Amino acid sequence: QVQLVESGGGLVQPGGSLRLSCAASGSFFMINDMGWYRQAPGKQRELVAMISSGGRTNYADSVKGRFSISRDNAKDTVYLQMNSLKPEDTAVYCCNAVVRHNWYDGAYDYWGQGTQVTVSS
């Protein structure tokens, strides 16, 4: 079992910044990819950013140049630095991790509970 715990969400004004953290704990062999997804009311869940174990990153077009994803493998933690926030960034942000439990089995997806990010004046 793997647990993902997010933190850092909150209420900010447009143009402000937030830094989200997601720490993985439990029993696992290795974490491959980690990423952040978001879902706004009435909208589909979308990938915001992801990062591989080697540091390869991918971003949604809507956040390129404003958000930055990083990870600390020693701490099993992924971060999302969000700058120049816009009201359209308002959503529940969920952490995702692709985890291997051993060398012979495949990888499994795990999800955090989510943290609310609200951008409003």
Backbone bond lengths (Angstrom), bond angles and torsions (degrees), N, CA, C in turn:
res aa  C-N    CA-C-N  psi(-1)  N-CA   C-N-CA  omega(-1)  CA-C   N-CA-C  phi
1 Q - - - 1.447 - - 1.526 110.19 -
2 V 1.326 115.10 139.58 1.454 122.27 179.51 1.514 108.62 -125.68
3 Q 1.312 115.73 135.68 1.451 121.35 176.66 1.518 109.52 -115.00
4 L 1.321 115.78 136.68 1.447 122.53 176.08 1.519 108.05 -118.45
5 V 1.311 116.85 123.27 1.453 121.92 -177.17 1.518 109.24 -120.30
6 E 1.334 115.51 117.09 1.452 121.23 179.31 1.520 111.00 -92.92
7 S 1.313 115.09 155.01 1.448 121.45 174.72 1.519 108.99 -154.65
8 G 1.321 116.04 163.66 1.448 121.13 174.50 1.508 115.71 106.42
9 G 1.320 117.56 -6.48 1.449 119.50 178.23 1.511 111.67 -71.45
10 G 1.322 115.20 169.07 1.447 119.88 179.29 1.503 112.03 164.27
11 L 1.317 114.85 -165.84 1.461 123.08 -179.64 1.520 109.53 -104.16
12 V 1.319 115.81 126.95 1.461 121.41 177.85 1.516 109.62 -136.88
13 Q 1.319 115.22 158.24 1.454 120.87 176.20 1.522 110.75 -82.12
14 P 1.325 117.12 155.14 1.464 118.92 174.82 1.527 111.18 -53.14
15 G 1.316 115.29 137.64 1.451 120.85 -176.45 1.509 114.04 89.82
16 G 1.312 116.86 -9.52 1.447 121.16 -179.69 1.513 112.87 -81.44
17 S 1.327 115.08 -176.08 1.461 121.72 -176.34 1.518 111.20 -132.79
18 L 1.311 115.10 151.73 1.449 123.36 172.30 1.516 108.50 -142.81
19 R 1.313 115.20 152.33 1.458 120.99 175.82 1.518 108.86 -125.31
20 L 1.315 116.07 115.25 1.448 121.97 178.64 1.520 110.51 -92.90
21 S 1.314 115.39 145.15 1.454 121.73 176.24 1.515 109.40 -126.68
22 C 1.311 116.00 148.83 1.456 122.00 176.17 1.513 108.12 -141.38
23 A 1.317 115.86 116.31 1.455 122.03 -178.85 1.517 110.49 -107.54
24 A 1.313 116.28 130.11 1.455 122.21 177.92 1.519 109.95 -96.86
25 S 1.312 115.45 139.66 1.453 120.72 176.95 1.522 109.25 -143.85
26 G 1.314 116.03 165.44 1.446 121.27 -178.98 1.513 111.35 117.96
27 S 1.316 115.44 -152.98 1.449 121.51 -176.75 1.525 109.80 -111.02
28 F 1.311 115.87 118.98 1.453 120.31 177.30 1.521 110.24 -160.07
29 F 1.319 114.48 159.76 1.451 121.78 -179.57 1.522 111.39 -87.58
30 M 1.333 115.15 -44.89 1.459 120.02 -177.16 1.515 109.61 -163.66
31 I 1.323 115.93 145.22 1.454 121.88 171.86 1.520 108.42 -100.54
32 N 1.312 115.58 121.95 1.454 119.88 177.78 1.530 110.03 -82.02
33 D 1.320 116.93 -93.70 1.455 120.66 179.12 1.516 111.35 -90.67
34 M 1.317 116.23 148.24 1.451 123.16 170.49 1.516 107.82 -130.76
35 G 1.309 115.99 145.28 1.448 118.39 -178.08 1.506 113.10 -155.20
36 W 1.317 113.75 170.78 1.448 122.58 175.91 1.516 109.51 -119.61
37 Y 1.317 115.61 131.43 1.448 123.55 174.08 1.517 108.52 -118.54
38 R 1.312 116.12 158.70 1.451 119.47 176.05 1.518 110.23 -140.58
39 Q 1.315 114.62 153.41 1.449 121.03 177.01 1.522 109.37 -141.99
40 A 1.313 115.60 119.88 1.448 122.36 176.63 1.525 108.91 -94.81
41 P 1.331 117.40 157.97 1.464 119.97 178.87 1.520 111.87 -55.05
42 G 1.317 116.09 129.71 1.448 121.61 178.98 1.510 115.15 75.58
43 K 1.320 117.09 5.11 1.455 121.25 -178.41 1.524 110.69 -116.47
44 Q 1.323 115.59 158.63 1.449 120.66 174.84 1.528 110.28 -76.29
45 R 1.316 114.98 152.78 1.447 119.71 174.11 1.524 109.92 -66.48
46 E 1.306 116.27 137.67 1.449 120.44 -179.46 1.520 111.01 -132.67
47 L 1.304 114.75 149.73 1.455 120.72 174.47 1.518 109.13 -73.77
48 V 1.314 116.09 128.61 1.453 121.90 176.70 1.521 110.07 -93.31
49 A 1.314 115.71 -52.02 1.454 121.24 -178.90 1.515 109.18 -161.32
50 M 1.313 115.84 151.02 1.453 120.32 174.29 1.515 109.54 -142.51
51 I 1.321 115.05 158.55 1.451 120.92 -178.59 1.520 108.77 -144.75
52 S 1.304 116.13 135.65 1.452 121.55 179.74 1.518 110.08 -83.11
53 S 1.318 115.30 172.29 1.456 119.96 178.15 1.523 111.89 -62.22
54 G 1.324 116.38 -26.02 1.451 121.15 178.94 1.514 114.87 -91.62
55 G 1.339 117.25 0.85 1.445 120.93 177.11 1.515 115.72 96.58
56 R 1.300 117.71 6.30 1.464 121.28 176.57 1.520 109.46 -72.18
57 T 1.326 117.77 131.24 1.460 121.45 -173.32 1.519 112.17 -118.99
58 N 1.319 114.49 158.44 1.449 122.63 175.76 1.520 107.73 -147.29
59 Y 1.344 117.00 139.11 1.451 121.94 -176.97 1.513 111.29 -130.68
60 A 1.319 114.86 149.58 1.449 119.71 169.00 1.525 109.20 -67.32
61 D 1.322 116.31 145.94 1.457 120.08 -179.45 1.527 112.11 -56.81
62 S 1.315 116.97 -34.16 1.451 121.55 -175.58 1.528 113.59 -68.52
63 V 1.322 117.63 -16.85 1.462 120.11 -177.02 1.519 112.96 -117.69
64 K 1.308 117.91 -2.56 1.460 120.29 179.98 1.522 110.89 -59.17
65 G 1.308 114.99 134.51 1.453 120.80 -178.74 1.510 114.08 86.72
66 R 1.314 117.80 -12.74 1.459 121.83 -179.58 1.522 112.97 -114.74
67 F 1.323 116.42 -36.15 1.461 121.46 -178.33 1.519 109.99 -107.05
68 S 1.308 115.42 152.49 1.453 121.49 177.10 1.523 109.64 -141.12
69 I 1.322 116.13 126.86 1.451 121.12 179.07 1.521 109.51 -103.80
70 S 1.317 115.89 142.79 1.450 121.37 178.19 1.521 108.60 -149.42
71 R 1.318 116.17 168.30 1.460 119.28 178.80 1.512 110.54 -147.39
72 D 1.303 114.48 152.18 1.452 123.11 174.87 1.515 106.14 -117.18
73 N 1.317 116.42 100.73 1.458 120.44 -175.20 1.528 112.33 -64.62
74 A 1.317 116.68 -32.21 1.458 120.32 179.01 1.521 111.68 -65.15
75 K 1.332 116.57 -28.97 1.458 121.66 -179.87 1.523 112.95 -102.53
76 D 1.329 117.20 0.60 1.467 121.91 -176.87 1.524 110.84 51.55
77 T 1.306 115.33 45.54 1.452 121.60 -174.18 1.522 110.83 -130.39
78 V 1.326 115.76 139.08 1.450 122.42 175.18 1.521 108.26 -117.81
79 Y 1.323 115.59 146.26 1.454 121.77 -177.78 1.518 110.17 -124.43
80 L 1.307 115.11 154.11 1.450 121.31 172.70 1.521 108.13 -134.09
81 Q 1.316 116.15 107.46 1.454 121.89 175.68 1.517 108.31 -87.72
82 M 1.315 116.46 120.49 1.450 122.36 -176.38 1.524 109.09 -115.82
83 N 1.306 116.20 116.29 1.454 122.64 179.30 1.521 110.30 -117.23
84 S 1.317 115.26 163.92 1.466 121.58 178.88 1.517 111.40 48.96
85 L 1.306 115.49 48.58 1.456 120.76 -174.86 1.524 111.81 -65.33
86 K 1.312 114.46 143.70 1.452 123.21 179.76 1.521 109.87 -118.93
87 P 1.329 117.52 156.57 1.469 119.28 176.75 1.525 112.86 -54.80
88 E 1.314 117.91 -32.68 1.458 121.57 179.54 1.521 112.96 -68.37
89 D 1.328 117.35 -11.42 1.461 120.78 175.29 1.522 112.13 -80.51
90 T 1.315 117.09 -8.40 1.457 121.00 179.94 1.519 110.50 -60.83
91 A 1.319 116.21 124.36 1.459 121.65 -177.21 1.520 109.17 -177.84
92 V 1.310 114.83 171.02 1.450 121.00 167.61 1.525 107.39 -89.09
93 Y 1.303 115.52 123.91 1.455 121.41 -178.21 1.523 109.30 -101.80
94 C 1.330 116.14 126.31 1.446 122.06 -177.80 1.520 110.93 -118.61
95 C 1.292 114.74 139.27 1.448 121.81 177.19 1.521 110.14 -88.56
96 N 1.313 115.92 141.17 1.453 122.30 177.96 1.521 109.48 -128.71
97 A 1.322 115.56 140.86 1.455 120.56 176.57 1.518 109.75 -136.39
98 V 1.306 116.05 135.77 1.457 122.86 174.65 1.515 106.67 -100.13
99 V 1.332 115.78 115.53 1.454 121.59 -165.25 1.527 110.86 -122.04
100 R 1.308 115.37 137.91 1.455 122.33 169.03 1.510 109.03 -104.98
101 H 1.334 115.86 134.51 1.452 121.16 179.91 1.528 112.97 -96.23
102 N 1.302 117.38 -16.57 1.452 122.32 178.85 1.524 108.97 -161.82
103 W 1.304 116.39 178.46 1.460 120.48 -176.61 1.518 113.67 -80.89
104 Y 1.329 118.35 -18.44 1.458 121.92 -173.18 1.523 114.15 -104.19
105 D 1.322 117.86 -14.99 1.455 121.12 -179.06 1.525 110.18 -98.67
106 G 1.331 115.53 167.53 1.442 120.55 177.42 1.511 112.76 -80.21
107 A 1.312 115.28 -176.04 1.455 121.35 -178.60 1.526 110.95 -93.77
108 Y 1.315 115.09 153.42 1.453 122.11 -179.38 1.520 110.53 -127.14
109 D 1.325 115.16 146.84 1.455 121.82 176.76 1.518 111.00 -90.02
110 Y 1.324 115.85 135.31 1.453 122.47 173.43 1.516 109.04 -127.39
111 W 1.330 115.09 149.55 1.455 121.64 -176.32 1.514 111.33 -130.57
112 G 1.315 115.79 142.95 1.445 121.00 172.46 1.515 111.07 -82.15
113 Q 1.313 116.02 174.34 1.459 121.36 -178.77 1.521 112.92 -76.18
114 G 1.300 117.22 -22.48 1.447 121.77 179.44 1.515 112.73 101.37
115 T 1.306 115.31 151.06 1.453 121.70 176.15 1.522 108.77 -133.56
116 Q 1.321 115.81 136.53 1.455 121.44 -175.31 1.521 111.02 -80.64
117 V 1.312 115.32 130.64 1.460 122.45 172.05 1.518 107.70 -118.67
118 T 1.312 115.94 121.18 1.456 121.33 179.83 1.516 109.30 -123.12
119 V 1.317 116.07 124.30 1.457 122.44 179.63 1.521 107.55 -113.93
120 S 1.304 115.75 110.43 1.459 120.53 -174.57 1.515 110.48 -158.47
121 S 1.332 115.25 151.07 1.450 121.32 174.38 1.517 111.32 -82.49
